[in-house]
Amino acid sequence: GVQGISMSGKINKNRVVIMDEVDGMGGNEDRGGVQELIKLIKASSVPIICICNDRQHAKIRSLAGHCFDLRLRRPHKGQIAKRAVEIARKEGLALEANAAELLAESCGNDIRQVLNCLQMWRQNSTSVNYMDMKQGMQAIEKDSILRMTANDGAKNILDPRGQSLNDRLNGFFIDYNLIPLLIQQNYIGALQSSNQIPGDSKVARMALAAEAMSDCDLVESALRSEQNWSLLPVQAALTVRVGTHARGSCGFPGFPEWFGKNSTTNKKKRLTSELAMHLNSSVSGGLEAVRLNYVPALRDRLMKPMLEQGPDGVDATIAAMDEYGLSRDDLFESLRELQFSNSKDVFATMDSKTKSAFTRKFNQGTHKSQALGGGDVTKKRKRAVESDMGLPGEEDDDAASESDNDEAAAASVFKAKKKKAAPKKKAAAPKKKAAAPKKKA
């Protein structure tokens, strides 16, 4: 069995390896650490316990497949209070149950902080009731701002009841990147649900909140573009100003829709840039002209023959695409993605028979978009393109004759090797016949 030696010198038959904070493996120092740990788990005869805080981390997903996944829940205040009363009794401190629950709640269910507070109380007294705990809470309370999330900060800003100005400003700095977006997403809903503002003045308060939100956005733009981080307190004050005008509860703040809109915008910018690059040899407009003028006209011109004539209009569509240097992805992905949301989706009305005919016809030929894409083209396709463009030359004839000579030389060498190998096969045949009588004997 596996044996280990303790600090007292005694031999222990059982031992275990504990790997704490395995979700913190990363960076240049721990690169490849998770893979090495997995190899160690497979080869080790000693149990290895891996402890992490973020179970959903991408690195833990690969590690969890090689471990027994044991998930532990954070104890609630009732469990902590019950254990705290028992510990205090053994240490000579009479602690009431409701006082212990108040202590656990104020410490954020942090067991170590609870024990530290009990130790401090024991130095000065032998009994603690609920009122004693409530009066001395400010001295022992753990900083509540450390336990707040961005959603909590946004709720405190939008609903300032019972919150001081300093608390609301501190709520902004919990996550100054996300909280302005949360405020922008939820301030209208919070104002509409507010009971503190009369219905007649809600529109005026909404205008003031929108103006404050606009000022906040201007300050943030200057802060980001000029890297002037001294404007961050100004942005915090303007964000709190939005909540001062709104003054309403929002429950759980909705996630900012800006992230989805920004992702869609970047995708369409990328598609427009690729389309403008392909059209660069045929049109003279920039990105704005391509998006506003060329895209609708090209979509109608390319799709109209196939929509009206079906498979018979495929040739006209491919000819127009070759004229502008467009690929199949440009037609069925870029032009479809760049159509306006309120316009009719002409791609959905095209039948599958026409699509199949277009795909077969397009794959059979060689197109201008392949050259613009910079992809590798075989010699046969190069010759086909040059012959279609009417550009055969003497160099091509010389290259063709040289390749023919090389093929003829290779064929002659192969035939010579084949002739030399033939006599060996004939010589081996009599041995097989001579061996036959021995089997009969």
C-alpha positions as semicolon CSV with decimal commas, in nm:
position;residue;x (nm);y (nm);z (nm)
1;G;0,000;0,000;0,000
2;V;0,092;0,364;-0,023
3;Q;0,265;0,498;0,286
4;G;0,350;0,847;0,398
5;I;0,539;1,001;0,689
6;S;0,367;1,267;0,897
7;M;0,533;1,566;1,066
8;S;0,554;1,370;1,392
9;G;0,750;1,095;1,223
10;K;0,473;0,837;1,226
11;I;0,410;0,631;0,917
12;N;0,066;0,677;0,763
13;K;-0,061;0,407;0,532
14;N;-0,295;0,642;0,347
15;R;-0,225;0,977;0,191
16;V;-0,393;1,208;-0,058
17;V;-0,286;1,494;-0,287
18;I;-0,499;1,811;-0,276
19;M;-0,487;2,050;-0,572
20;D;-0,658;2,372;-0,466
21;E;-0,770;2,651;-0,703
22;V;-0,735;2,438;-1,017
23;D;-0,957;2,685;-1,204
24;G;-0,676;2,940;-1,164
25;M;-0,440;2,752;-1,395
26;G;-0,368;2,985;-1,683
27;G;-0,130;3,236;-1,829
28;N;0,223;3,170;-1,940
29;E;0,330;3,023;-1,606
30;D;0,065;2,747;-1,593
31;R;0,018;2,688;-1,965
32;G;-0,071;2,324;-2,022
33;G;-0,115;2,263;-1,651
34;V;-0,463;2,110;-1,681
35;Q;-0,342;1,858;-1,941
36;E;-0,050;1,760;-1,720
37;L;-0,283;1,723;-1,422
38;I;-0,508;1,492;-1,626
39;K;-0,207;1,276;-1,717
40;L;-0,104;1,269;-1,351
41;I;-0,455;1,158;-1,247
42;K;-0,445;0,873;-1,498
43;A;-0,103;0,748;-1,386
44;S;-0,116;0,816;-1,010
45;S;-0,200;0,548;-0,752
46;V;-0,264;0,818;-0,489
47;P;-0,608;0,986;-0,475
48;I;-0,598;1,343;-0,604
49;I;-0,861;1,593;-0,485
50;C;-0,907;1,894;-0,713
51;I;-1,083;2,199;-0,563
52;C;-1,221;2,489;-0,767
53;N;-1,454;2,786;-0,727
54;D;-1,579;2,823;-1,086
55;R;-1,721;2,486;-1,189
56;Q;-1,836;2,619;-1,529
57;H;-1,488;2,735;-1,631
58;A;-1,374;2,602;-1,970
59;K;-1,063;2,442;-1,820
60;I;-1,267;2,257;-1,557
61;R;-1,492;2,102;-1,820
62;S;-1,207;1,896;-1,962
63;L;-1,082;1,808;-1,613
64;A;-1,426;1,706;-1,484
65;G;-1,439;1,412;-1,725
66;H;-1,152;1,247;-1,537
67;C;-1,280;1,316;-1,184
68;F;-1,570;1,226;-0,959
69;D;-1,775;1,545;-0,978
70;L;-1,876;1,635;-0,621
71;R;-2,050;1,972;-0,598
72;L;-2,079;2,150;-0,263
73;R;-2,334;2,420;-0,192
74;R;-2,264;2,728;0,014
75;P;-2,416;2,680;0,362
76;H;-2,706;2,910;0,445
77;K;-2,717;3,133;0,751
78;G;-2,924;2,886;0,955
79;Q;-2,661;2,614;0,928
80;I;-2,379;2,854;1,003
81;A;-2,565;3,003;1,301
82;K;-2,633;2,661;1,452
83;R;-2,267;2,565;1,427
84;A;-2,155;2,907;1,554
85;V;-2,370;2,871;1,869
86;E;-2,212;2,533;1,940
87;I;-1,858;2,663;1,891
88;A;-1,929;2,970;2,109
89;R;-2,066;2,747;2,388
90;K;-1,749;2,536;2,389
91;E;-1,541;2,854;2,407
92;G;-1,740;2,994;2,700
93;L;-1,952;3,244;2,506
94;A;-2,332;3,242;2,541
95;L;-2,458;3,332;2,191
96;E;-2,827;3,362;2,109
97;A;-2,952;3,190;1,792
98;N;-3,102;3,506;1,636
99;A;-2,780;3,694;1,708
100;A;-2,583;3,417;1,537
101;E;-2,807;3,440;1,227
102;L;-2,760;3,816;1,216
103;L;-2,384;3,767;1,240
104;A;-2,379;3,510;0,958
105;E;-2,592;3,732;0,734
106;S;-2,378;4,040;0,793
107;C;-2,062;3,839;0,710
108;G;-2,205;3,711;0,383
109;N;-2,216;3,350;0,510
110;D;-1,836;3,357;0,541
111;I;-1,753;3,101;0,812
112;R;-1,401;3,233;0,871
113;Q;-1,530;3,585;0,924
114;V;-1,793;3,453;1,168
115;L;-1,525;3,275;1,372
116;N;-1,308;3,587;1,376
117;C;-1,601;3,792;1,505
118;L;-1,680;3,538;1,777
119;Q;-1,317;3,541;1,886
120;M;-1,326;3,920;1,910
121;W;-1,649;3,915;2,113
122;R;-1,509;3,653;2,351
123;Q;-1,220;3,880;2,444
124;N;-1,455;4,134;2,604
125;S;-1,768;3,947;2,718
126;T;-1,915;3,606;2,791
127;S;-2,264;3,657;2,646
128;V;-2,406;3,815;2,329
129;N;-2,775;3,880;2,260
130;Y;-2,948;4,015;1,952
131;M;-2,932;4,385;2,053
132;D;-2,563;4,361;2,145
133;M;-2,491;4,209;1,804
134;K;-2,695;4,472;1,621
135;Q;-2,522;4,760;1,800
136;G;-2,174;4,624;1,739
137;M;-2,239;4,523;1,380
138;Q;-2,061;4,823;1,226
139;A;-1,737;4,724;1,394
140;I;-1,738;4,365;1,272
141;E;-1,944;4,374;0,953
142;K;-1,765;4,259;0,642
143;D;-1,754;4,513;0,359
144;S;-2,086;4,455;0,181
145;I;-1,963;4,613;-0,144
146;L;-1,738;4,312;-0,200
147;R;-2,042;4,083;-0,208
148;M;-2,239;4,293;-0,455
149;T;-2,270;4,214;-0,824
150;A;-2,323;4,448;-1,117
151;N;-2,698;4,379;-1,101
152;D;-2,703;4,481;-0,736
153;G;-2,519;4,803;-0,818
154;A;-2,765;4,885;-1,098
155;K;-3,064;4,821;-0,868
156;N;-2,917;5,051;-0,601
157;I;-2,869;5,328;-0,858
158;L;-3,216;5,297;-1,010
159;D;-3,390;5,263;-0,674
160;P;-3,204;5,502;-0,440
161;R;-3,443;5,461;-0,145
162;G;-3,239;5,400;0,170
163;Q;-2,912;5,446;-0,021
164;S;-2,670;5,730;0,040
165;L;-2,501;5,909;-0,246
166;N;-2,170;5,750;-0,154
167;D;-2,325;5,400;-0,164
168;R;-2,467;5,462;-0,510
169;L;-2,136;5,595;-0,639
170;N;-1,959;5,289;-0,500
171;G;-2,218;5,072;-0,676
172;F;-2,111;5,221;-1,009
173;F;-1,749;5,118;-0,952
174;I;-1,842;4,752;-0,898
175;D;-1,822;4,718;-1,278
176;Y;-1,796;5,054;-1,455
177;N;-1,797;4,880;-1,795
178;L;-2,128;4,694;-1,752
179;I;-2,332;4,911;-1,514
180;P;-2,384;5,204;-1,759
181;L;-2,526;4,953;-2,009
182;L;-2,752;4,804;-1,740
183;I;-2,878;5,151;-1,650
184;Q;-2,941;5,237;-2,016
185;Q;-3,135;4,913;-2,062
186;N;-3,354;4,940;-1,751
187;Y;-3,405;5,306;-1,658
188;I;-3,724;5,349;-1,864
189;G;-3,886;5,040;-1,713
190;A;-3,785;5,147;-1,364
191;L;-3,936;5,492;-1,416
192;Q;-4,264;5,350;-1,551
193;S;-4,301;5,125;-1,243
194;S;-4,216;5,402;-0,999
195;N;-4,471;5,486;-0,731
196;Q;-4,281;5,793;-0,613
197;I;-4,343;5,996;-0,931
198;P;-4,695;6,109;-1,032
199;G;-4,816;5,992;-1,372
200;D;-4,833;6,345;-1,516
201;S;-4,465;6,419;-1,451
202;K;-4,324;6,082;-1,565
203;V;-4,273;6,203;-1,921
204;A;-4,078;6,507;-1,804
205;R;-3,869;6,291;-1,568
206;M;-3,806;6,047;-1,853
207;A;-3,675;6,335;-2,067
208;L;-3,441;6,440;-1,787
209;A;-3,319;6,081;-1,739
210;A;-3,259;6,042;-2,115
211;E;-3,063;6,367;-2,121
212;A;-2,849;6,248;-1,828
213;M;-2,794;5,916;-2,006
214;S;-2,683;6,104;-2,319
215;D;-2,438;6,314;-2,116
216;C;-2,303;5,996;-1,957
217;D;-2,245;5,845;-2,301
218;L;-2,061;6,156;-2,421
219;V;-1,831;6,146;-2,120
220;E;-1,763;5,776;-2,170
221;S;-1,680;5,832;-2,539
222;A;-1,428;6,101;-2,443
223;L;-1,289;5,876;-2,170
224;R;-1,238;5,581;-2,407
225;S;-1,112;5,772;-2,709
226;E;-0,867;5,995;-2,521
227;Q;-0,786;5,744;-2,243
228;N;-0,864;6,020;-1,995
229;W;-0,955;5,810;-1,691
230;S;-0,989;6,115;-1,470
231;L;-1,338;6,147;-1,623
232;L;-1,450;5,821;-1,459
233;P;-1,587;5,992;-1,143
234;V;-1,780;6,230;-1,369
235;Q;-1,933;5,935;-1,551
236;A;-2,022;5,779;-1,217
237;A;-2,201;6,097;-1,106
238;L;-2,396;6,120;-1,434
239;T;-2,497;5,754;-1,407
240;V;-2,627;5,813;-1,054
241;R;-2,811;6,118;-1,189
242;V;-3,006;5,891;-1,425
243;G;-3,123;5,684;-1,129
244;T;-3,215;6,000;-0,937
245;H;-3,458;6,099;-1,215
246;A;-3,592;5,744;-1,260
247;R;-3,646;5,648;-0,891
248;G;-3,819;5,316;-0,948
249;S;-3,773;4,948;-0,875
250;C;-3,672;4,718;-1,159
251;G;-3,663;4,378;-0,986
252;F;-3,392;4,188;-1,165
253;P;-3,225;4,416;-1,426
254;G;-3,251;4,295;-1,784
255;F;-2,931;4,209;-1,967
256;P;-2,820;4,486;-2,209
257;E;-2,941;4,429;-2,564
258;W;-2,647;4,639;-2,683
259;F;-2,421;4,332;-2,690
260;G;-2,641;4,151;-2,943
261;K;-2,690;4,462;-3,154
262;N;-2,317;4,536;-3,152
263;S;-2,234;4,179;-3,257
264;T;-2,481;4,199;-3,548
265;T;-2,341;4,537;-3,653
266;N;-1,983;4,410;-3,658
267;K;-2,087;4,104;-3,859
268;K;-2,262;4,315;-4,121
269;K;-1,966;4,552;-4,139
270;R;-1,739;4,256;-4,205
271;L;-1,968;4,119;-4,478
272;T;-1,992;4,462;-4,640
273;S;-1,613;4,496;-4,635
274;E;-1,567;4,155;-4,800
275;L;-1,831;4,235;-5,061
276;A;-1,668;4,571;-5,139
277;M;-1,331;4,399;-5,183
278;H;-1,481;4,153;-5,435
279;L;-1,653;4,438;-5,621
280;N;-1,342;4,655;-5,620
281;S;-1,248;4,559;-5,977
282;S;-1,595;4,642;-6,112
283;V;-1,729;4,938;-5,912
284;S;-1,577;5,257;-5,779
285;G;-1,790;5,315;-5,469
286;G;-1,677;5,281;-5,110
287;L;-1,835;5,088;-4,823
288;E;-2,126;5,328;-4,782
289;A;-2,207;5,328;-5,155
290;V;-2,184;4,949;-5,169
291;R;-2,417;4,908;-4,871
292;L;-2,679;5,163;-4,972
293;N;-2,674;5,154;-5,354
294;Y;-2,509;4,843;-5,494
295;V;-2,638;4,574;-5,257
296;P;-3,013;4,619;-5,330
297;A;-2,950;4,653;-5,706
298;L;-2,721;4,348;-5,720
299;R;-2,966;4,137;-5,518
300;D;-3,250;4,218;-5,760
301;R;-3,039;4,162;-6,072
302;L;-2,893;3,829;-5,957
303;M;-3,211;3,681;-5,812
304;K;-3,462;3,798;-6,073
305;P;-3,364;3,546;-6,350
306;M;-3,385;3,247;-6,113
307;L;-3,710;3,364;-5,955
308;E;-3,882;3,422;-6,290
309;Q;-3,730;3,145;-6,504
310;G;-3,633;2,885;-6,243
311;P;-3,343;2,656;-6,341
312;D;-3,332;2,817;-6,688
313;G;-3,223;3,147;-6,535
314;V;-2,916;3,001;-6,362
315;D;-2,684;3,081;-6,655
316;A;-2,783;3,448;-6,656
317;T;-2,725;3,474;-6,280
318;I;-2,381;3,310;-6,297
319;A;-2,281;3,533;-6,589
320;A;-2,375;3,844;-6,389
321;M;-2,185;3,713;-6,086
322;D;-1,871;3,654;-6,296
323;E;-1,904;4,004;-6,433
324;Y;-1,882;4,150;-6,083
325;G;-1,646;3,890;-5,934
326;L;-1,893;3,754;-5,682
327;S;-1,884;3,408;-5,525
328;R;-2,165;3,179;-5,417
329;D;-2,122;3,291;-5,054
330;D;-2,158;3,653;-5,158
331;L;-2,495;3,575;-5,316
332;F;-2,656;3,341;-5,064
333;E;-2,493;3,469;-4,744
334;S;-2,370;3,827;-4,772
335;L;-2,648;3,970;-4,989
336;R;-2,910;3,782;-4,789
337;E;-2,770;3,901;-4,456
338;L;-2,746;4,262;-4,575
339;Q;-3,112;4,296;-4,673
340;F;-3,327;4,517;-4,452
341;S;-3,547;4,353;-4,192
342;N;-3,869;4,508;-4,329
343;S;-3,802;4,394;-4,688
344;K;-3,924;4,068;-4,841
345;D;-3,683;3,774;-4,820
346;V;-3,652;3,678;-5,186
347;F;-3,412;3,395;-5,102
348;A;-3,681;3,210;-4,907
349;T;-3,914;3,206;-5,212
350;M;-3,662;3,026;-5,437
351;D;-3,733;2,653;-5,468
352;S;-3,480;2,380;-5,392
353;K;-3,469;2,262;-5,755
354;T;-3,335;2,597;-5,869
355;K;-3,081;2,603;-5,585
356;S;-2,952;2,257;-5,679
357;A;-2,924;2,354;-6,044
358;F;-2,732;2,669;-5,951
359;T;-2,491;2,475;-5,727
360;R;-2,415;2,214;-5,996
361;K;-2,367;2,474;-6,267
362;F;-2,153;2,700;-6,052
363;N;-1,922;2,418;-5,937
364;Q;-1,864;2,298;-6,292
365;G;-1,708;2,623;-6,414
366;T;-1,418;2,850;-6,327
367;H;-1,506;3,194;-6,200
368;K;-1,347;3,529;-6,149
369;S;-1,416;3,517;-5,774
370;Q;-1,171;3,225;-5,738
371;A;-0,885;3,440;-5,864
372;L;-0,989;3,731;-5,642
373;G;-1,000;3,499;-5,342
374;G;-0,634;3,405;-5,389
375;G;-0,701;3,032;-5,363
376;D;-0,480;2,762;-5,517
377;V;-0,589;2,672;-5,870
378;T;-0,473;2,364;-6,056
379;K;-0,284;2,385;-6,385
380;K;-0,583;2,254;-6,579
381;R;-0,804;2,529;-6,439
382;K;-0,535;2,789;-6,512
383;R;-0,517;2,673;-6,871
384;A;-0,897;2,673;-6,893
385;V;-0,913;3,028;-6,766
386;E;-0,642;3,144;-7,007
387;S;-0,808;2,973;-7,302
388;D;-1,145;3,127;-7,210
389;M;-0,983;3,468;-7,185
390;G;-0,803;3,415;-7,519
391;L;-0,451;3,442;-7,378
392;P;-0,260;3,133;-7,498
393;G;0,110;3,198;-7,555
394;E;0,434;3,036;-7,659
395;E;0,538;2,984;-7,299
396;D;0,231;2,768;-7,244
397;D;0,314;2,558;-7,549
398;D;0,671;2,514;-7,429
399;A;0,554;2,420;-7,080
400;A;0,307;2,171;-7,228
401;S;0,576;2,013;-7,449
402;E;0,816;1,992;-7,156
403;S;0,552;1,824;-6,940
404;D;0,476;1,579;-7,224
405;N;0,846;1,495;-7,256
406;D;0,869;1,440;-6,881
407;E;0,568;1,210;-6,891
408;A;0,716;1,011;-7,181
409;A;1,050;0,974;-7,002
410;A;0,879;0,857;-6,684
411;A;0,673;0,605;-6,883
412;S;0,985;0,461;-7,053
413;V;1,160;0,416;-6,718
414;F;0,855;0,240;-6,576
415;K;0,840;0,001;-6,876
416;A;1,212;-0,080;-6,841
417;K;1,168;-0,172;-6,476
418;K;0,869;-0,386;-6,563
419;K;1,069;-0,582;-6,824
420;K;1,351;-0,651;-6,578
421;A;1,105;-0,781;-6,317
422;A;0,937;-1,024;-6,563
423;P;1,216;-1,296;-6,583
424;K;1,213;-1,332;-6,204
425;K;0,849;-1,434;-6,213
426;K;0,917;-1,696;-6,487
427;A;1,214;-1,839;-6,294
428;A;1,006;-1,878;-5,983
429;A;0,739;-2,086;-6,162
430;P;0,943;-2,417;-6,201
431;K;1,016;-2,422;-5,827
432;K;0,643;-2,437;-5,753
433;K;0,598;-2,724;-6,006
434;A;0,894;-2,916;-5,865
435;A;0,753;-2,893;-5,519
436;A;0,429;-3,061;-5,623
437;P;0,560;-3,425;-5,643
438;K;0,697;-3,401;-5,290
439;K;0,347;-3,335;-5,158
440;K;0,211;-3,642;-5,343
441;A;0,493;-3,865;-5,212
